[in-house]
């Protein structure tokens, strides 16, 4: 299984948001700079994430994108599904209504049981892993947080 850049960058961008600002608005240009992702591509990715209810946006000088829920409530699986549409290892496991399996061995293939079990385990792991989990790992790795200049005041 190979994830597209859309899903990998989506996870990185939402991690960046959770790690650096929590639920405060973040501007695309800041995420783009820190994660080295094109701002135009981030805009496209964020449209999918916003449509899936993972992000919200606010206009204005103190605006930007922000997480729709707290980091412990957003799973990696949700992000991948918002970006990819689904997280299937093989097409023969697609059980959407009205969709005919592309495999003529459907239901009579021993390898299908392997792919099904692998997908179940992977989806379980991705469902347990949250943005908060990634933030805790980043802390343990010693990854520095960038202070948001918009909220730094000097007296």
Z-matrix of the N, CA and C atoms (Angstrom, degrees):
N
C 1 1.460
C 2 1.520 1 108.65
N 3 1.295 2 115.00 1 132.45
C 4 1.451 3 121.18 2 179.12
C 5 1.521 4 108.23 3 -124.89
N 6 1.326 5 116.20 4 124.52
C 7 1.460 6 120.02 5 178.88
C 8 1.521 7 109.20 6 -85.83
N 9 1.311 8 116.19 7 145.76
C 10 1.469 9 120.55 8 178.56
C 11 1.527 10 109.55 9 -75.17
N 12 1.324 11 115.16 10 165.55
C 13 1.467 12 119.08 11 176.47
C 14 1.520 13 110.32 12 -63.66
N 15 1.324 14 117.30 13 -29.93
C 16 1.458 15 120.37 14 179.89
C 17 1.525 16 111.00 15 -59.11
N 18 1.328 17 116.81 16 -46.12
C 19 1.465 18 118.97 17 -179.22
C 20 1.531 19 111.55 18 -74.92
N 21 1.322 20 118.33 19 -40.23
C 22 1.464 21 120.61 20 179.36
C 23 1.531 22 110.74 21 -64.11
N 24 1.327 23 116.67 22 -44.44
C 25 1.460 24 120.13 23 178.56
C 26 1.526 25 111.41 24 -68.18
N 27 1.332 26 116.95 25 -33.25
C 28 1.456 27 120.57 26 176.90
C 29 1.517 28 111.43 27 -61.58
N 30 1.325 29 116.44 28 -44.51
C 31 1.466 30 120.67 29 177.79
C 32 1.528 31 109.93 30 -64.27
N 33 1.333 32 117.27 31 -45.51
C 34 1.471 33 120.30 32 179.72
C 35 1.518 34 111.84 33 -60.88
N 36 1.329 35 116.66 34 -42.57
C 37 1.464 36 120.61 35 -177.71
C 38 1.530 37 111.10 36 -67.02
N 39 1.335 38 117.54 37 -43.87
C 40 1.464 39 119.18 38 179.68
C 41 1.518 40 111.38 39 -69.46
N 42 1.338 41 116.96 40 -34.70
C 43 1.470 42 119.33 41 173.02
C 44 1.522 43 109.63 42 -60.17
N 45 1.324 44 116.60 43 -46.95
C 46 1.464 45 121.74 44 -179.79
C 47 1.525 46 110.40 45 -55.70
N 48 1.310 47 116.00 46 -44.63
C 49 1.465 48 120.77 47 -179.91
C 50 1.525 49 110.66 48 -63.63
N 51 1.325 50 116.64 49 -47.13
C 52 1.462 51 121.06 50 -178.29
C 53 1.528 52 110.84 51 -64.31
N 54 1.317 53 116.59 52 -40.04
C 55 1.465 54 121.67 53 -175.14
C 56 1.523 55 112.81 54 -74.84
N 57 1.331 56 116.58 55 -40.77
C 58 1.461 57 118.75 56 -174.72
C 59 1.523 58 114.02 57 -90.73
N 60 1.351 59 117.53 58 -27.87
C 61 1.463 60 116.72 59 -174.61
C 62 1.520 61 114.98 60 -139.43
N 63 1.314 62 118.16 61 -0.43
C 64 1.464 63 119.48 62 179.34
C 65 1.512 64 111.36 63 64.18
N 66 1.339 65 116.64 64 -115.26
C 67 1.461 66 119.88 65 -178.81
C 68 1.530 67 112.40 66 -106.13
N 69 1.335 68 117.72 67 9.19
C 70 1.463 69 121.19 68 176.97
C 71 1.530 70 110.00 69 -78.38
N 72 1.339 71 118.06 70 151.56
C 73 1.469 72 120.68 71 179.37
C 74 1.533 73 112.41 72 -63.74
N 75 1.332 74 114.96 73 141.66
C 76 1.462 75 122.25 74 178.72
C 77 1.515 76 107.79 75 -128.49
N 78 1.315 77 115.84 76 140.11
C 79 1.458 78 119.20 77 178.79
C 80 1.528 79 110.34 78 -87.38
N 81 1.317 80 114.34 79 145.40
C 82 1.471 81 121.07 80 -178.28
C 83 1.523 82 111.14 81 -56.58
N 84 1.313 83 117.19 82 -39.48
C 85 1.471 84 119.72 83 -176.73
C 86 1.523 85 111.40 84 -61.03
N 87 1.347 86 117.71 85 -32.39
C 88 1.460 87 120.50 86 179.78
C 89 1.528 88 111.39 87 -73.29
N 90 1.324 89 116.49 88 -43.00
C 91 1.467 90 120.08 89 176.82
C 92 1.525 91 109.45 90 -63.80
N 93 1.311 92 116.05 91 -43.01
C 94 1.457 93 122.31 92 -179.91
C 95 1.530 94 110.98 93 -57.58
N 96 1.311 95 115.98 94 -45.21
C 97 1.469 96 120.78 95 -179.42
C 98 1.525 97 111.67 96 -66.32
N 99 1.330 98 116.80 97 -46.12
C 100 1.466 99 120.17 98 -177.46
C 101 1.524 100 112.58 99 -69.04
N 102 1.324 101 117.21 100 -38.99
C 103 1.465 102 121.22 101 -175.32
C 104 1.530 103 113.52 102 -97.71
N 105 1.327 104 115.97 103 -3.97
C 106 1.469 105 122.03 104 179.74
C 107 1.533 106 111.51 105 55.71
N 108 1.338 107 114.04 106 51.22
C 109 1.456 108 122.94 107 176.80
C 110 1.524 109 107.25 108 -121.41
N 111 1.307 110 117.37 109 137.39
C 112 1.463 111 121.86 110 179.84
C 113 1.528 112 110.62 111 -56.28
N 114 1.337 113 117.91 112 132.21
C 115 1.466 114 119.87 113 179.13
C 116 1.532 115 112.62 114 -61.68
N 117 1.319 116 117.07 115 -34.05
C 118 1.467 117 120.25 116 178.75
C 119 1.529 118 110.78 117 -66.01
N 120 1.331 119 116.09 118 -40.13
C 121 1.455 120 120.24 119 179.00
C 122 1.532 121 110.04 120 -68.71
N 123 1.329 122 116.97 121 -39.26
C 124 1.463 123 120.62 122 176.89
C 125 1.525 124 111.32 123 -60.61
N 126 1.317 125 117.30 124 -39.69
C 127 1.468 126 120.92 125 177.50
C 128 1.523 127 110.50 126 -58.28
N 129 1.340 128 116.78 127 -43.77
C 130 1.465 129 121.25 128 179.31
C 131 1.532 130 110.65 129 -63.82
N 132 1.322 131 116.05 130 -45.50
C 133 1.461 132 121.09 131 179.96
C 134 1.524 133 109.99 132 -62.53
N 135 1.329 134 116.13 133 -43.67
C 136 1.466 135 120.63 134 -177.20
C 137 1.521 136 112.16 135 -65.00
N 138 1.329 137 117.76 136 -27.69
C 139 1.465 138 119.54 137 176.77
C 140 1.529 139 110.12 138 -63.81
N 141 1.333 140 116.86 139 -42.09
C 142 1.474 141 120.68 140 177.33
C 143 1.524 142 110.89 141 -65.78
N 144 1.328 143 116.97 142 -41.73
C 145 1.468 144 121.26 143 -178.67
C 146 1.531 145 111.16 144 -68.91
N 147 1.313 146 115.77 145 -35.09
C 148 1.464 147 120.56 146 177.53
C 149 1.529 148 110.14 147 -68.86
N 150 1.321 149 116.46 148 -43.15
C 151 1.463 150 121.54 149 179.25
C 152 1.535 151 110.90 150 -61.83
N 153 1.338 152 116.67 151 -33.36
C 154 1.463 153 121.69 152 179.74
C 155 1.530 154 112.31 153 -80.50
N 156 1.335 155 117.19 154 -3.50
C 157 1.458 156 120.36 155 177.67
C 158 1.522 157 114.62 156 83.58
N 159 1.332 158 117.32 157 16.75
C 160 1.458 159 120.44 158 179.57
C 161 1.525 160 112.00 159 -91.82
N 162 1.318 161 116.64 160 -25.06
C 163 1.463 162 122.57 161 -179.38
C 164 1.518 163 110.38 162 -125.58
N 165 1.324 164 114.18 163 155.01
C 166 1.461 165 121.98 164 169.24
C 167 1.521 166 106.05 165 -131.50
N 168 1.319 167 115.93 166 166.81
C 169 1.458 168 118.82 167 179.14
C 170 1.518 169 109.87 168 -135.27
N 171 1.330 170 113.83 169 156.75
C 172 1.456 171 121.72 170 178.26
C 173 1.521 172 107.32 171 -135.89
N 174 1.319 173 115.70 172 133.49
C 175 1.470 174 120.75 173 178.87
C 176 1.526 175 110.66 174 -84.67
N 177 1.318 176 114.57 175 161.26
C 178 1.452 177 120.03 176 173.40
C 179 1.514 178 112.85 177 108.94
N 180 1.363 179 115.92 178 175.71
C 181 1.463 180 121.13 179 -175.57
C 182 1.530 181 113.80 180 -61.87
N 183 1.313 182 118.00 181 -32.73
C 184 1.464 183 121.13 182 177.83
C 185 1.528 184 110.77 183 -99.42
N 186 1.321 185 116.03 184 16.99
C 187 1.453 186 121.97 185 -176.38
C 188 1.514 187 113.04 186 -88.61
N 189 1.304 188 113.75 187 -168.97
C 190 1.454 189 122.09 188 -179.19
C 191 1.514 190 109.08 189 142.53
N 192 1.308 191 115.68 190 -161.88
C 193 1.462 192 121.29 191 177.08
C 194 1.523 193 108.73 192 -98.16
N 195 1.327 194 115.36 193 148.33
C 196 1.465 195 119.78 194 175.31
C 197 1.524 196 109.45 195 -145.46
N 198 1.328 197 115.84 196 157.94
C 199 1.460 198 121.13 197 -178.93
C 200 1.518 199 110.12 198 -66.72
N 201 1.320 200 116.71 199 136.49
C 202 1.465 201 121.99 200 -179.73
C 203 1.525 202 111.68 201 -74.23
N 204 1.339 203 116.38 202 -24.40
C 205 1.463 204 121.85 203 177.68
C 206 1.521 205 108.23 204 -135.41
N 207 1.300 206 116.41 205 168.84
C 208 1.463 207 119.60 206 179.14
C 209 1.538 208 109.80 207 -69.53
N 210 1.344 209 117.05 208 153.84
C 211 1.468 210 121.83 209 -174.92
C 212 1.526 211 114.88 210 -55.10
N 213 1.328 212 118.32 211 -30.65
C 214 1.472 213 119.35 212 -179.67
C 215 1.529 214 112.52 213 -74.96
N 216 1.330 215 116.60 214 -9.24
C 217 1.465 216 120.53 215 -179.57
C 218 1.527 217 113.73 216 -105.36
N 219 1.325 218 117.24 217 1.89
C 220 1.473 219 121.13 218 179.10
C 221 1.522 220 108.34 219 -112.23
N 222 1.341 221 115.56 220 116.60
C 223 1.463 222 119.94 221 -178.12
C 224 1.528 223 111.30 222 -93.17
N 225 1.314 224 114.39 223 157.70
C 226 1.460 225 120.32 224 177.35
C 227 1.537 226 109.36 225 -63.68
N 228 1.318 227 116.91 226 -35.67
C 229 1.466 228 120.23 227 178.74
C 230 1.529 229 110.86 228 -60.35
N 231 1.329 230 117.46 229 -42.36
C 232 1.467 231 120.84 230 179.25
C 233 1.533 232 110.77 231 -60.59
N 234 1.317 233 115.89 232 -41.91
C 235 1.463 234 120.42 233 -178.97
C 236 1.529 235 109.98 234 -65.33
N 237 1.328 236 116.35 235 -46.09
C 238 1.467 237 120.52 236 179.93
C 239 1.522 238 111.41 237 -62.86
N 240 1.328 239 117.34 238 -42.01
C 241 1.463 240 120.02 239 179.53
C 242 1.527 241 111.62 240 -67.23
N 243 1.327 242 116.87 241 -34.67
C 244 1.468 243 120.15 242 177.62
C 245 1.524 244 110.41 243 -66.64
N 246 1.320 245 116.73 244 -37.58
C 247 1.463 246 120.96 245 -178.10
C 248 1.523 247 112.34 246 -81.70
N 249 1.332 248 117.06 247 -41.62
C 250 1.469 249 121.81 248 -173.39
C 251 1.523 250 113.57 249 -94.41
N 252 1.320 251 117.47 250 -26.99
C 253 1.458 252 120.57 251 -173.38
C 254 1.517 253 110.75 252 100.09
N 255 1.319 254 117.43 253 -40.09
C 256 1.460 255 122.63 254 174.75
C 257 1.525 256 108.00 255 -160.48
N 258 1.306 257 115.89 256 168.15
C 259 1.460 258 120.77 257 178.55
C 260 1.532 259 107.22 258 -124.58
N 261 1.318 260 115.28 259 72.99
C 262 1.460 261 120.91 260 -179.57
C 263 1.524 262 109.94 261 -102.32
N 264 1.313 263 115.59 262 139.87
C 265 1.461 264 119.70 263 175.17
C 266 1.525 265 111.01 264 -77.74
N 267 1.342 266 116.16 265 -39.13
C 268 1.465 267 121.82 266 179.73
C 269 1.524 268 108.96 267 -140.74
N 270 1.307 269 116.69 268 152.89
C 271 1.462 270 121.52 269 -177.62
C 272 1.528 271 113.63 270 -64.95
N 273 1.329 272 117.75 271 -27.78
C 274 1.462 273 119.37 272 -176.08
C 275 1.530 274 112.45 273 -68.52
N 276 1.323 275 118.16 274 -9.04
C 277 1.469 276 120.86 275 178.23
C 278 1.528 277 112.65 276 -93.83
N 279 1.317 278 116.48 277 -0.76
C 280 1.465 279 120.54 278 -178.41
C 281 1.525 280 108.97 279 -72.95
N 282 1.336 281 115.30 280 113.59
C 283 1.468 282 120.59 281 -175.95
C 284 1.519 283 113.13 282 -109.62
N 285 1.323 284 117.21 283 21.01
C 286 1.464 285 118.69 284 178.37
C 287 1.511 286 110.64 285 -60.52
N 288 1.316 287 115.22 286 142.48
C 289 1.468 288 120.70 287 -177.63
C 290 1.526 289 111.15 288 -59.89
N 291 1.316 290 113.78 289 137.07
C 292 1.452 291 119.77 290 176.29
C 293 1.514 292 113.79 291 80.54
N 294 1.325 293 117.57 292 -3.34
C 295 1.460 294 119.86 293 -179.35
C 296 1.527 295 108.60 294 -98.29
N 297 1.307 296 115.48 295 124.15
C 298 1.458 297 120.66 296 -179.77
C 299 1.525 298 108.84 297 -84.34
N 300 1.317 299 116.75 298 135.74
C 301 1.461 300 121.33 299 178.85
C 302 1.529 301 110.01 300 -61.89
N 303 1.334 302 117.49 301 136.04
C 304 1.461 303 120.50 302 179.80
C 305 1.534 304 112.41 303 -75.49
N 306 1.331 305 116.86 304 -4.15
C 307 1.459 306 120.39 305 -175.27
C 308 1.530 307 110.81 306 -104.06
N 309 1.323 308 116.55 307 128.45
C 310 1.465 309 119.93 308 179.34
C 311 1.525 310 112.20 309 -74.43
N 312 1.342 311 117.28 310 -11.65
C 313 1.458 312 121.65 311 178.66
C 314 1.528 313 112.37 312 -96.57
N 315 1.330 314 116.82 313 9.68
C 316 1.460 315 121.50 314 -176.00
C 317 1.527 316 111.48 315 -50.11
N 318 1.318 317 115.88 316 127.04
C 319 1.459 318 121.54 317 179.79
C 320 1.516 319 113.87 318 83.19
N 321 1.317 320 118.69 319 -11.24
C 322 1.460 321 122.41 320 -179.48
C 323 1.516 322 112.18 321 -126.32
N 324 1.309 323 115.79 322 26.75
C 325 1.475 324 120.33 323 -176.01
C 326 1.523 325 109.51 324 -121.22
N 327 1.307 326 116.68 325 122.81
C 328 1.462 327 120.47 326 -178.54
C 329 1.535 328 111.26 327 -67.97
N 330 1.328 329 118.54 328 -32.27
C 331 1.463 330 119.44 329 -179.82
C 332 1.524 331 111.57 330 -68.89
N 333 1.331 332 115.73 331 -25.61
C 334 1.469 333 119.24 332 177.53
C 335 1.530 334 110.30 333 -60.78
N 336 1.334 335 117.19 334 -32.62
C 337 1.468 336 120.19 335 178.36
C 338 1.524 337 110.92 336 -67.09
N 339 1.333 338 116.70 337 -34.67
C 340 1.469 339 120.61 338 177.94
C 341 1.522 340 110.05 339 -66.35
N 342 1.336 341 116.31 340 -47.51
C 343 1.471 342 120.28 341 -178.70
C 344 1.527 343 110.64 342 -64.93
N 345 1.314 344 115.98 343 -36.80
C 346 1.463 345 120.26 344 179.77
C 347 1.523 346 111.10 345 -65.20
N 348 1.327 347 116.83 346 -45.64
C 349 1.468 348 120.76 347 179.49
C 350 1.527 349 111.17 348 -65.85
N 351 1.324 350 116.49 349 -41.63
C 352 1.464 351 120.37 350 178.96
C 353 1.532 352 110.57 351 -62.57
N 354 1.327 353 116.89 352 -43.30
C 355 1.466 354 121.23 353 179.09
C 356 1.527 355 110.72 354 -63.54
N 357 1.326 356 116.45 355 -40.07
C 358 1.462 357 120.94 356 179.42
C 359 1.529 358 110.89 357 -62.38
N 360 1.317 359 116.52 358 -44.75
C 361 1.480 360 120.78 359 179.34
C 362 1.525 361 111.08 360 -66.02
N 363 1.322 362 116.37 361 -45.01
C 364 1.458 363 120.54 362 -179.81
C 365 1.522 364 110.67 363 -62.63
N 366 1.328 365 116.75 364 -47.10
C 367 1.465 366 119.98 365 179.73
C 368 1.519 367 111.67 366 -63.76
N 369 1.321 368 117.56 367 -34.54
C 370 1.463 369 120.72 368 175.29
C 371 1.521 370 111.33 369 -62.55
N 372 1.326 371 116.24 370 -46.10
C 373 1.466 372 120.91 371 179.00
C 374 1.531 373 111.18 372 -63.30
N 375 1.331 374 116.72 373 -45.63
C 376 1.461 375 120.46 374 -179.46
C 377 1.527 376 111.71 375 -66.73
N 378 1.316 377 117.06 376 -27.76
C 379 1.469 378 121.42 377 177.71
C 380 1.525 379 111.93 378 -76.83
N 381 1.322 380 117.64 379 -26.38
C 382 1.464 381 121.96 380 178.89
C 383 1.525 382 112.24 381 -84.34
N 384 1.312 383 116.43 382 -25.01
C 385 1.464 384 121.47 383 -175.91
C 386 1.521 385 109.35 384 -88.55
N 387 1.325 386 116.10 385 122.79
C 388 1.461 387 122.04 386 -177.21
C 389 1.521 388 110.97 387 -114.18
N 390 1.327 389 114.96 388 173.89
C 391 1.465 390 119.25 389 174.63
C 392 1.525 391 110.27 390 -62.62
N 393 1.325 392 116.84 391 -33.43
C 394 1.471 393 120.06 392 177.27
C 395 1.527 394 109.93 393 -62.60
N 396 1.332 395 117.26 394 -39.83
C 397 1.464 396 121.67 395 177.04
C 398 1.520 397 110.02 396 -57.71
N 399 1.337 398 116.57 397 -45.45
C 400 1.468 399 120.65 398 179.62
C 401 1.527 400 111.18 399 -64.17
N 402 1.327 401 116.86 400 -39.25
C 403 1.466 402 120.98 401 178.74
C 404 1.531 403 110.75 402 -63.87
N 405 1.322 404 116.78 403 -41.18
C 406 1.469 405 120.68 404 177.77
C 407 1.523 406 110.72 405 -64.09
N 408 1.325 407 117.00 406 -40.59
C 409 1.470 408 120.87 407 178.00
C 410 1.523 409 110.80 408 -65.04
N 411 1.322 410 116.35 409 -40.49
C 412 1.471 411 120.18 410 179.22
C 413 1.529 412 110.41 411 -63.22
N 414 1.328 413 116.90 412 -41.43
C 415 1.466 414 121.16 413 176.34
C 416 1.515 415 110.58 414 -60.01
N 417 1.337 416 116.86 415 -46.90
C 418 1.459 417 122.28 416 -179.76
C 419 1.534 418 111.44 417 -62.70
N 420 1.328 419 116.77 418 -32.39
C 421 1.467 420 121.29 419 178.98
C 422 1.528 421 111.94 420 -80.19
N 423 1.331 422 117.15 421 -9.88
C 424 1.457 423 120.87 422 -179.96
C 425 1.520 424 113.66 423 80.88
N 426 1.319 425 117.45 424 22.00
C 427 1.466 426 120.45 425 178.72
C 428 1.525 427 108.51 426 -71.13
N 429 1.302 428 115.51 427 125.03
C 430 1.472 429 121.66 428 -176.84
C 431 1.519 430 111.02 429 -74.80
N 432 1.331 431 114.43 430 143.50
C 433 1.462 432 120.50 431 174.47
C 434 1.514 433 108.31 432 -92.97
N 435 1.313 434 115.61 433 137.42
C 436 1.458 435 119.97 434 175.28
C 437 1.517 436 108.13 435 -85.01
N 438 1.307 437 117.23 436 131.19
C 439 1.455 438 120.88 437 176.86
C 440 1.512 439 108.61 438 -74.32
N 441 1.307 440 116.24 439 134.65
C 442 1.463 441 121.58 440 179.46
C 443 1.524 442 108.35 441 -77.09
N 444 1.327 443 116.17 442 114.95
C 445 1.453 444 121.63 443 -176.64
C 446 1.526 445 113.24 444 -62.48
N 447 1.338 446 117.39 445 -23.75
C 448 1.462 447 119.87 446 -178.38
C 449 1.528 448 111.72 447 -68.04
N 450 1.332 449 116.64 448 -21.05
C 451 1.452 450 120.38 449 -176.18
C 452 1.528 451 112.26 450 -112.90
N 453 1.327 452 116.77 451 15.15
C 454 1.455 453 121.10 452 177.49
C 455 1.521 454 108.16 453 -100.32
N 456 1.327 455 116.55 454 122.63
C 457 1.449 456 121.68 455 -177.17
C 458 1.526 457 109.42 456 -119.80
N 459 1.317 458 115.14 457 142.40
C 460 1.458 459 121.17 458 178.76
C 461 1.511 460 109.09 459 -116.23
N 462 1.316 461 115.93 460 137.51
C 463 1.479 462 119.84 461 179.34
C 464 1.505 463 109.05 462 -117.73
